[in-house]
Amino acid sequence: MSRGHAWVLGATGQIGRAAVRALAADGWEVTAASRGGGRDEGWDAGVRAVALDRDEEGALGRALGDGCDVLVDMVAYDGAHARQLTGLAGRIGSAVVISSGAVYEDDRGRSFDTQASTDGFPRYPVPLPETWRTVAPGDATYGTRKILLERELLAAGGELPVTLLRAGAVHGPHCRTPRELYVVKRLVDGRRRRVFAYGGKSRFHPVHVSNAAELIRLAAGNPGSRVLNAADPEAPTVAEIASAIDDVLGRETETVLIDGASPEGQVGVTPWSGAHPVVYDMTSAEEQLGYRPVTGYVESLPETVEWLAGQLAERDWREAFPKMLKNYGAWLFDYAAEDAWLEAYDRGRR
């Protein structure tokens, strides 16, 4: 017996693929919408794939027709998207929307958006609860747009129950900005040494796509207006992540640790790097939804590493992951700068 009709926007994205699988396996009739209208090979044959540009005027409303029991939105970004959903509240039973941990700020007003400034790294409580303060809503940055999205959706809670999931550092196959690439590419390229700033102790709480999909599945079956963190059962340090990837590929790597920030340029800086840990509190998800993670970080790594290695075997990393290049820059793999620093480091030890 069907649990109802679930619509998934952004279905061929990283979390969307896993969410469609989880909902279909749980008995939902699923419509998977994406700009290209594609399918994932792991989806059930009963999943209906449709092409949809949600930013085209009136397109989402026309596609929904008589509506759905739950709409899962992977790509909602700002106030305009919030108003698009609330405008369709009469045809949507409930919604589950992906937000971001980027909405939090510390007690000095620092957030992910301020990291480029001097001492801009936020210092959050460990673990960080959903009740912690957030950035002001607005259109200036990713974080301010996400909190604007949250506020407008929650304001319509009586008409449209919505679960907002503040995702951590998403990982797994099909990621457009895979942080694990930093380690995997170095190993594929035969690098035998690496450098980590902040003593290799930086922690940016990850969430595997299957754990995010489990939260979506639970929220779909338990409608309500709420904000929940979305994260894995553990928050490993960058040094622990790199060591685990070494184990997957059967490699041994010497790790050089730097106390504090990079001594030169971006040497030792990674996509997880930060002066203070970011660890999300998952108590609310456990209590409100009965959430239990379906995998851990280390357990999920082999599939991710295999996928990344396959992408690197087929093309240059900048072609395979253009958004990674845009978000971080070519410094991610500036081996010349890294080798020059290591040479000076070795001379200093003699």
C-alpha positions in Angstrom: 0.0 0.0 0.0 1.4 3.4 -1.0 2.3 5.9 1.7 1.3 8.7 -0.7 2.8 10.7 -3.4 6.3 12.3 -2.8 7.8 14.9 -5.1 11.5 15.4 -5.1 13.0 18.6 -6.5 16.7 18.3 -7.4 16.4 14.5 -7.7 19.6 13.9 -9.6 21.7 15.8 -7.2 23.9 14.1 -4.6 21.3 13.9 -1.8 18.4 13.7 -4.2 19.5 10.4 -5.6 19.6 8.8 -2.2 16.4 10.4 -1.1 14.4 9.0 -4.0 15.8 5.5 -3.3 14.9 5.8 0.4 11.3 7.1 -0.2 10.6 4.6 -2.9 11.8 1.7 -0.6 9.6 3.1 2.1 6.5 2.7 0.0 6.1 6.2 -1.4 5.0 6.8 -5.0 7.9 9.1 -6.1 8.1 11.7 -8.8 11.8 12.7 -9.3 12.2 16.1 -10.8 15.3 17.7 -12.2 16.3 20.1 -14.9 17.5 17.3 -17.2 14.8 14.8 -16.2 17.4 12.0 -15.8 17.3 8.8 -13.7 19.7 7.2 -11.3 20.4 3.5 -12.1 19.7 2.6 -8.5 16.1 3.9 -8.5 13.1 1.6 -8.5 11.4 1.1 -11.9 8.3 2.7 -10.5 10.0 6.1 -9.9 8.6 8.7 -12.4 11.3 11.0 -13.7 10.3 14.4 -15.1 12.2 17.4 -16.5 11.5 20.6 -14.6 13.2 24.1 -14.2 11.7 25.2 -10.9 12.8 28.8 -11.6 10.7 29.0 -14.7 7.6 31.1 -13.9 4.7 28.8 -13.0 6.5 25.6 -14.0 6.4 23.9 -10.6 2.7 24.6 -10.1 1.8 23.2 -13.5 4.0 20.1 -13.0 2.4 19.4 -9.5 -1.1 19.3 -11.0 -3.4 18.2 -8.2 -0.5 18.2 -5.8 1.4 15.8 -3.6 1.5 14.5 0.0 5.1 15.6 0.6 7.5 17.8 -1.4 11.2 17.3 -0.8 13.3 20.3 -2.0 17.0 19.8 -2.4 17.6 23.1 -4.2 15.6 25.7 -2.4 18.0 28.6 -1.8 16.3 31.9 -0.8 13.2 33.9 -0.1 11.9 33.6 -3.6 12.0 29.8 -3.4 10.3 29.9 0.0 7.4 32.0 -1.4 7.2 29.6 -4.4 6.5 26.8 -2.0 4.2 28.6 0.4 2.2 29.8 -2.7 1.5 26.2 -3.4 0.6 25.3 0.2 -2.9 24.2 -0.8 -1.5 21.5 -3.0 1.4 20.3 -0.8 0.7 18.2 2.3 4.0 18.9 3.9 7.6 19.7 2.8 11.1 18.7 3.7 13.7 21.3 2.7 17.5 21.1 2.8 19.1 24.0 4.6 22.7 24.4 5.8 24.8 24.7 8.9 26.1 27.8 7.3 23.2 29.7 8.9 24.9 29.6 12.4 27.0 32.4 13.8 29.0 32.5 17.0 28.6 34.9 19.9 30.9 37.4 18.2 28.9 37.4 15.0 31.3 35.2 13.0 30.0 32.6 10.6 31.3 30.6 7.7 30.8 33.8 5.6 33.5 35.6 7.6 36.3 33.0 7.5 38.4 35.0 5.0 38.8 37.8 7.5 41.5 37.9 10.3 40.5 35.5 13.0 37.2 35.0 11.1 36.7 31.4 12.1 33.6 31.0 14.1 33.8 29.4 17.6 30.7 27.4 18.2 29.7 25.3 21.2 30.4 21.6 20.9 28.0 20.1 20.0 26.1 22.9 18.3 22.3 22.8 18.9 19.5 24.0 16.5 18.6 26.7 19.1 21.9 28.5 18.7 21.9 31.9 17.1 22.0 32.4 13.4 23.0 35.1 10.9 20.6 37.8 10.0 18.3 36.9 7.0 19.1 38.7 3.7 20.4 38.3 0.2 24.1 39.0 0.7 25.6 35.5 1.2 24.8 31.8 1.1 24.1 31.7 4.8 21.9 34.8 4.9 19.8 33.5 2.0 19.4 30.1 3.6 18.2 31.6 6.9 15.8 33.9 4.9 14.4 30.7 3.3 14.0 29.1 6.7 12.2 32.1 8.3 9.7 32.5 5.5 8.9 28.8 5.4 8.5 28.5 9.1 6.2 31.6 9.1 3.8 29.6 7.0 3.9 26.6 9.3 0.1 26.6 9.8 -0.5 26.2 6.1 2.5 24.2 5.1 4.3 22.0 7.7 8.0 22.0 6.8 11.0 20.2 8.2 14.2 22.1 7.5 17.4 20.0 7.6 20.6 22.0 8.3 23.1 19.8 6.6 26.8 19.4 7.5 29.6 18.6 5.1 27.8 16.4 2.7 29.8 13.4 1.3 29.2 10.4 -0.9 29.1 9.6 -4.6 27.9 12.2 -7.1 29.1 15.2 -5.0 29.9 18.3 -7.0 32.3 19.6 -4.3 33.8 16.4 -2.7 36.1 17.4 0.1 37.6 13.9 0.0 39.1 14.8 -3.4 41.8 16.7 -1.5 43.1 13.5 -0.2 42.2 11.0 -2.9 43.8 13.0 -5.7 47.1 13.3 -3.8 47.2 9.5 -3.4 46.2 8.8 -7.0 49.0 11.2 -8.0 51.5 9.3 -5.9 52.1 11.9 -3.2 53.7 10.3 -0.1 53.6 13.4 2.2 50.9 15.8 3.1 50.6 18.9 5.3 47.8 19.8 7.7 47.3 23.1 9.4 45.8 23.4 12.9 47.6 20.2 13.9 45.3 18.1 11.7 42.6 18.5 14.4 40.1 20.5 12.3 36.6 19.0 12.5 33.8 19.9 10.1 30.9 17.5 10.9 30.1 15.4 7.8 26.7 13.9 6.7 26.6 11.0 4.3 23.9 11.1 1.6 22.3 8.0 3.0 22.0 9.5 6.5 20.5 12.7 5.0 18.1 10.5 3.0 17.1 8.7 6.2 16.3 12.0 7.9 14.2 12.9 4.8 12.3 9.6 4.9 11.5 10.0 8.6 10.4 13.6 8.2 8.2 12.7 5.2 6.4 10.2 7.3 6.1 12.6 10.3 5.0 16.0 9.1 5.6 19.0 11.3 7.3 22.4 11.4 10.8 22.0 12.8 14.5 22.7 12.2 16.9 19.8 12.6 20.6 19.4 12.2 21.7 16.7 9.7 25.0 14.9 10.4 26.8 11.6 10.8 27.2 9.8 14.1 30.8 11.0 14.4 32.8 14.1 13.4 36.3 12.9 12.6 39.3 15.2 12.4 40.9 15.9 9.0 43.9 13.7 10.0 41.6 10.9 10.9 39.8 11.3 7.5 43.0 11.2 5.6 44.2 8.1 7.5 40.9 6.3 6.8 41.2 7.1 3.0 44.8 5.8 3.1 43.4 2.5 4.5 40.8 2.3 1.7 43.5 2.7 -1.0 46.1 0.6 0.9 48.6 3.5 1.1 50.9 4.9 3.8 51.4 8.6 3.9 53.6 10.8 6.1 51.6 13.6 7.6 53.4 16.8 8.6 51.4 18.8 11.2 51.5 22.5 11.6 50.4 24.2 14.8 47.9 26.9 14.0 47.2 28.4 10.6 49.1 27.9 7.4 52.6 29.4 7.6 52.6 30.2 3.9 49.7 30.8 1.5 47.4 27.8 1.5 49.9 25.1 2.4 48.2 22.8 4.9 44.8 24.2 4.3 42.0 21.7 3.3 38.3 21.9 2.6 37.7 20.8 6.3 40.2 23.3 7.8 39.2 25.6 10.6 40.6 27.0 13.8 37.7 25.6 15.8 35.6 22.4 15.6 32.1 22.4 14.0 30.2 19.5 15.5 26.4 19.4 15.2 24.1 18.2 18.0 21.8 15.4 16.7 19.7 15.0 19.8 16.6 16.8 18.4 16.5 14.5 15.3 16.8 11.5 17.5 14.0 12.6 19.8 11.6 14.1 17.3 12.0 11.6 14.4 13.6 8.6 16.0 16.6 9.1 13.8 19.3 6.5 13.8 22.2 6.9 11.3 22.4 4.2 8.6 26.1 4.4 8.2 29.2 6.0 9.7 31.9 8.0 8.0 34.6 5.3 7.8 32.1 2.6 6.8 30.8 4.8 3.9 34.3 5.7 2.5 35.0 2.8 0.1 32.1 3.7 -2.2 33.0 7.4 -2.2 36.7 6.8 -2.8 36.0 4.3 -5.6 33.7 6.9 -7.3 36.2 9.7 -6.9 39.1 7.6 -8.3 36.9 6.6 -11.3 36.2 10.3 -12.0 39.9 11.2 -11.8 40.8 8.3 -14.2 38.5 9.7 -16.9 39.4 13.4 -16.9 41.2 16.3 -15.2 39.9 17.2 -11.8 39.0 20.7 -13.0 36.8 19.3 -15.7 35.3 16.6 -13.4 34.6 19.0 -10.6 34.3 22.6 -11.9 32.3 23.7 -8.9 35.2 22.5 -6.6 37.6 24.7 -8.6 35.2 27.6 -8.4 34.6 27.3 -4.7 38.2 26.6 -3.5 40.6 27.4 -6.4 43.6 25.7 -8.0 45.5 26.1 -4.7 43.9 22.8 -3.6 46.6 20.9 -5.6 49.5 23.4 -5.6 52.1 20.7 -5.2 55.0 23.1 -6.1 54.2 25.4 -3.2 53.7 22.4 -0.9 57.0 20.8 -2.0 58.9 24.1 -1.5 57.5 24.4 2.0 58.3 20.8 2.8 61.9 21.3 1.5 62.4 24.3 3.8 60.8 22.3 6.7 63.2 19.5 6.2 66.2 21.8 6.1 65.0 23.4 9.4 64.9 19.9 11.0 68.5 19.1 10.1 
